[in-house]
C-alpha cells in the first residue's frame, strides 16, 4: 500500500521536530521541515534518538492498543479537538510500534488518533518506538530539546507531551534545558491560545512574550482582537501588558446615555409653561425631586419672564 498524497502540515511537530525521520522513503510534511523531517533552521539538526524514529504515516495504518485501559472517550471533547486539528494540525505526535509492514499499534495518543480520523486527516505524525525503555527515550528527547531551536508552539507541545506521556516533570525539563520552572509552565500555557493566535506565534509574527501577555485575557475573542492590534500597530510586549491591565481596548469609553423618557403629564405642564412664558421650558422629575428649566435670550428677556411669573415686580 502506498502512502496517501502529502498534506500541508500544522504549526509544527512538537516532539517530532526532535527526532530524525526513518530513511525508508517516508516523508515528513510538518511546517518548518524540508521534506526529510529535519528543520531548515541553521544549527538545529536533531541528534539520532536511540530506539525511535519520526514518520508521518497514514491514519488507516494505525490501530488502537487492545490493552488500552481507557474504553470510553468523550464524544463532544473529541469533536472539539477534531475542529482544532482541522485548523492548526496536530502538534503532538502519537507514539506507535510497528507490528507488520504498513501496520502500527498505538502506544500513546489514542484520543489524538481518534480526533484525527474525525477531522478527516489522511496522515498523522508519529514517533515509531523500537524500544520499551521509556526513560531512555525520554532522556534522549530532553537532550535533543536542549539542542533544538524550536518555535514557541513546537517547544510548548514538546514540553506538554514529555510531561504527560514520558513521565517528565517541570523540574526535570527546567534542569535539562537550563531554564526556570516558570518558563516551562508559561510556555506550556501558550497551547491554550486560540488557533488563529497560535498561527501568528508559530509564524514569528507574535513573540512568545506577546503571547504570554495575551493569556491574561480570559476571552478568546478578546485575545484574537488584541493579537490583530499587535500586528497592525507594532505594539511592544510592555504596551500589550498595559493594555491588558487597563482592559482590552484601553480605558473604557462611557456609553452614551439613552434619552430619558418624559411622562406625558410633565410634557403637558412644560408645554403650558412654554405658552404662558413665551419661551422654551423643560420639566424634569427625578427620584425625589423635580426641576423646571426656563430658557431666556437676554437680560431684558429674563425680566419679561419674571414679570410674567410674578406680576407687579
Helices and strands as residue ranges (DSSP letters): G 14-18, E 52-58, G 59-61, E 62-63, H 75-88, E 94-100, E 103-108, H 110-119, E 123-129, H 134-147, H 152-165, H 170-177, H 181-188, G 189-192, H 195-202, H 208-214, H 220-233, H 237-246, H 264-277, E 281-285, E 290-294, H 299-309
